[in-house]
Amino acid sequence: MTHLAPATTPPTPTEREAALAEGSPLFVRSDSQLVFREAIRMGRLSDDAKSPIFAGRFMYVGSTMGTHRDLFKHIDTRLYLPFEVTP
């Protein structure tokens, strides 16, 4: 079994639940490539294949209506990527 190196901020399984608890229904943005490019530009994901937050290891699962937070889930662990970026 391959173990993944921890991301700078480890994903938590409750990001979606937290978004829903704030009363933010989810929707799917039509241009998922744009969503990934924005996440890379903001530092939430990386285009470096060696990074633990490499965009190719995450799937876009939707965005929150009220705050327009984009939700990403790791394809192996199924854990959500945190909203905040920690330097």
GROMACS elastic network, one bead per residue, 0.5 to 0.9 nm:
[ bonds ]
;  ai    aj funct       b0    kb
    4     7     6  0.86201   500
    4    52     6  0.71689   500
    5    51     6  0.86638   500
    5    52     6  0.59965   500
    6     9     6  0.76581   500
    6    10     6  0.60627   500
    6    11     6  0.87134   500
    6    52     6  0.64368   500
    6    53     6  0.88278   500
    7    10     6  0.50927   500
    7    11     6  0.74914   500
    7    51     6  0.79946   500
    7    52     6  0.50538   500
    7    53     6  0.60385   500
    8    52     6  0.79180   500
    8    53     6  0.82033   500
    8    85     6  0.88542   500
    8    86     6  0.71587   500
    8    87     6  0.79940   500
    9    81     6  0.82539   500
    9    82     6  0.71846   500
    9    84     6  0.86838   500
    9    85     6  0.76134   500
    9    86     6  0.65070   500
   10    79     6  0.88399   500
   10    80     6  0.88821   500
   10    81     6  0.73876   500
   10    82     6  0.74510   500
   11    14     6  0.87836   500
   11    15     6  0.82663   500
   11    73     6  0.83823   500
   11    74     6  0.82544   500
   11    79     6  0.55633   500
   11    80     6  0.51153   500
   11    82     6  0.55107   500
   12    15     6  0.62864   500
   12    79     6  0.56378   500
   12    80     6  0.54525   500
   12    81     6  0.66952   500
   12    82     6  0.66880   500
   13    16     6  0.76398   500
   13    17     6  0.82585   500
   13    73     6  0.89160   500
   13    78     6  0.76529   500
   13    80     6  0.54415   500
   13    81     6  0.84492   500
   14    17     6  0.50378   500
   14    18     6  0.59844   500
   14    19     6  0.86027   500
   14    79     6  0.81126   500
   14    80     6  0.71077   500
   15    18     6  0.50597   500
   15    19     6  0.62645   500
   15    20     6  0.86877   500
   15    71     6  0.77558   500
   15    79     6  0.85451   500
   15    80     6  0.58486   500
   15    81     6  0.73379   500
   15    82     6  0.64929   500
   15    83     6  0.76821   500
   16    19     6  0.51233   500
   16    20     6  0.62295   500
   16    21     6  0.85042   500
   16    26     6  0.89692   500
   16    64     6  0.88860   500
   16    71     6  0.72209   500
   16    80     6  0.73214   500
   17    20     6  0.50871   500
   17    21     6  0.59504   500
   17    22     6  0.86681   500
   18    22     6  0.63644   500
   18    23     6  0.89211   500
   19    22     6  0.53135   500
   19    23     6  0.69178   500
   19    24     6  0.57463   500
   19    25     6  0.77470   500
   19    26     6  0.83478   500
   19    64     6  0.66616   500
   19    67     6  0.88179   500
   19    69     6  0.84119   500
   20    23     6  0.51767   500
   20    24     6  0.51623   500
   20    25     6  0.60720   500
   20    26     6  0.77203   500
   20    64     6  0.79822   500
   21    24     6  0.72224   500
   22    25     6  0.88015   500
   22    66     6  0.88570   500
   23    65     6  0.88985   500
   23    66     6  0.79982   500
   24    63     6  0.89924   500
   24    64     6  0.53679   500
   24    65     6  0.53493   500
   24    66     6  0.53458   500
   24    67     6  0.73451   500
   24    68     6  0.88103   500
   25    63     6  0.83092   500
   25    64     6  0.57208   500
   25    65     6  0.54808   500
   25    66     6  0.75831   500
   26    61     6  0.89962   500
   26    62     6  0.60332   500
   26    63     6  0.53599   500
   26    65     6  0.57291   500
   26    66     6  0.89254   500
   26    68     6  0.89035   500
   27    61     6  0.87895   500
   27    62     6  0.54368   500
   27    63     6  0.53602   500
   27    64     6  0.63843   500
   27    65     6  0.65591   500
   28    31     6  0.87536   500
   28    32     6  0.83167   500
   28    60     6  0.85858   500
   28    61     6  0.71791   500
   28    63     6  0.59390   500
   28    64     6  0.86969   500
   28    70     6  0.89584   500
   29    32     6  0.63481   500
   29    34     6  0.89988   500
   29    35     6  0.76592   500
   29    62     6  0.68226   500
   29    63     6  0.70097   500
   29    70     6  0.88957   500
   30    33     6  0.89555   500
   30    34     6  0.89297   500
   31    34     6  0.54364   500
   31    35     6  0.66212   500
   32    36     6  0.63488   500
   32    37     6  0.86719   500
   32    60     6  0.70552   500
   33    36     6  0.51921   500
   33    37     6  0.62313   500
   33    38     6  0.86572   500
   34    37     6  0.50011   500
   34    38     6  0.60952   500
   34    39     6  0.85416   500
   35    38     6  0.52383   500
   35    39     6  0.62466   500
   35    40     6  0.87375   500
   35    60     6  0.78704   500
   35    70     6  0.74140   500
   36    39     6  0.50252   500
   36    40     6  0.61829   500
   36    41     6  0.85609   500
   36    45     6  0.76650   500
   36    55     6  0.70619   500
   36    60     6  0.77658   500
   37    40     6  0.51395   500
   37    41     6  0.61123   500
   37    42     6  0.86103   500
   37    45     6  0.87202   500
   37    47     6  0.89940   500
   38    42     6  0.60940   500
   38    43     6  0.85666   500
   38    44     6  0.86898   500
   38    45     6  0.88678   500
   39    42     6  0.51277   500
   39    43     6  0.61586   500
   39    44     6  0.51398   500
   39    45     6  0.54586   500
   39    46     6  0.79827   500
   39    55     6  0.84984   500
   39    70     6  0.82349   500
   40    43     6  0.50818   500
   40    44     6  0.59070   500
   40    46     6  0.51626   500
   40    47     6  0.66684   500
   40    54     6  0.89086   500
   40    55     6  0.75002   500
   41    44     6  0.77997   500
   41    45     6  0.79703   500
   41    46     6  0.82618   500
   42    45     6  0.76779   500
   42    85     6  0.80247   500
   43    46     6  0.65435   500
   43    85     6  0.67012   500
   43    86     6  0.89152   500
   43    87     6  0.87161   500
   44    53     6  0.74716   500
   44    55     6  0.89425   500
   44    81     6  0.79587   500
   44    82     6  0.81706   500
   44    83     6  0.77771   500
   44    84     6  0.77129   500
   44    85     6  0.58078   500
   44    86     6  0.87246   500
   45    48     6  0.89963   500
   45    51     6  0.87667   500
   45    52     6  0.88178   500
   45    53     6  0.51270   500
   45    54     6  0.58508   500
   45    55     6  0.53548   500
   45    58     6  0.85685   500
   45    81     6  0.88290   500
   46    49     6  0.77325   500
   46    51     6  0.66172   500
   46    52     6  0.82792   500
   46    53     6  0.56185   500
   46    55     6  0.55731   500
   46    56     6  0.86675   500
   47    50     6  0.88086   500
   47    51     6  0.79286   500
   47    53     6  0.84184   500
   47    54     6  0.56605   500
   47    55     6  0.60061   500
   47    56     6  0.78200   500
   48    51     6  0.54510   500
   48    52     6  0.88135   500
   48    53     6  0.83195   500
   48    54     6  0.58048   500
   48    55     6  0.81170   500
   49    52     6  0.81312   500
   49    53     6  0.85312   500
   49    54     6  0.54328   500
   49    55     6  0.80066   500
   49    56     6  0.74719   500
   49    57     6  0.88203   500
   50    53     6  0.85129   500
   50    54     6  0.69455   500
   51    54     6  0.51132   500
   51    55     6  0.88672   500
   52    55     6  0.89923   500
   52    57     6  0.84362   500
   53    56     6  0.84920   500
   53    57     6  0.73402   500
   53    58     6  0.78952   500
   53    74     6  0.87498   500
   53    81     6  0.86207   500
   54    57     6  0.57453   500
   54    58     6  0.73591   500
   55    58     6  0.54076   500
   55    59     6  0.79274   500
   56    59     6  0.78404   500
   56    75     6  0.87897   500
   57    73     6  0.85246   500
   57    74     6  0.58562   500
   57    75     6  0.56158   500
   57    76     6  0.76019   500
   58    72     6  0.60095   500
   58    73     6  0.53493   500
   58    75     6  0.53144   500
   58    76     6  0.84556   500
   58    78     6  0.87237   500
   58    80     6  0.89026   500
   58    81     6  0.85125   500
   59    71     6  0.84741   500
   59    72     6  0.54134   500
   59    73     6  0.53019   500
   59    74     6  0.63845   500
   59    75     6  0.63522   500
   60    63     6  0.85353   500
   60    70     6  0.74573   500
   60    71     6  0.60419   500
   60    73     6  0.65703   500
   61    70     6  0.78202   500
   61    71     6  0.56133   500
   61    72     6  0.57286   500
   61    73     6  0.68317   500
   62    69     6  0.84551   500
   62    70     6  0.59934   500
   62    71     6  0.54581   500
   62    72     6  0.75861   500
   63    67     6  0.83627   500
   63    68     6  0.56033   500
   63    69     6  0.52422   500
   63    71     6  0.56766   500
   63    72     6  0.89994   500
   64    67     6  0.58340   500
   64    69     6  0.52114   500
   64    70     6  0.66435   500
   64    71     6  0.78294   500
   65    68     6  0.53676   500
   65    69     6  0.78241   500
   66    69     6  0.82312   500
   67    70     6  0.89932   500
   69    83     6  0.70486   500
   70    83     6  0.78047   500
   71    80     6  0.69948   500
   71    81     6  0.69355   500
   71    82     6  0.82199   500
   71    83     6  0.76961   500
   72    79     6  0.84257   500
   72    80     6  0.56866   500
   72    81     6  0.54897   500
   72    82     6  0.83792   500
   73    76     6  0.87481   500
   73    77     6  0.80737   500
   73    78     6  0.54271   500
   73    79     6  0.54324   500
   73    81     6  0.60161   500
   74    77     6  0.55554   500
   74    79     6  0.54996   500
   74    80     6  0.63836   500
   74    81     6  0.72815   500
   75    78     6  0.55717   500
   75    79     6  0.81765   500
   76    79     6  0.82640   500
   77    80     6  0.87391   500
   80    83     6  0.89767   500
   81    84     6  0.88689   500
   82    85     6  0.74467   500
